[in-house]
Amino acid sequence: MTKEALKKANELTEKINKLEDFMFWCSGRREGFRRYPAAVVKVKRRWCGSIESREYEMPERLQEKVIKCIEEELDLLKAERDSL
C-alpha cells in the first residue's frame, strides 16, 4: 500500500467512525437497540455577529429516511476503503 493509499484509507476510516458514532447514539440500530421517540437536530448559524442555536425535532418517517441514507453512505465508504 502506498503512502497516498494509506492516507486515503485513514481519512475514510475517520469518516466511517464519525458516521458509526452518529448511528450509535441517534438511530438505535447499533449495539443495544436504543430508540428515542424523536431525534433532535441542533443547528448553529452566525447571524448579525453572534451565533444562534436552534433545535428541531424530526418526524419518525424522516428519521428513517436519514438512517437509510447514512447506512448507504457507510456502505459506500467501506467499499471504497476495502478497494484500496
Secondary structure, DSSP 8 states (H G I E B T S, - for coil): --HHHHHHHHHHHHHHHHHHHHHHHHTS-SSS----SSEEEEEEEEETTEEEEEEEEE-HHHHHHHHHHHHHHHHHHHHHHHH-
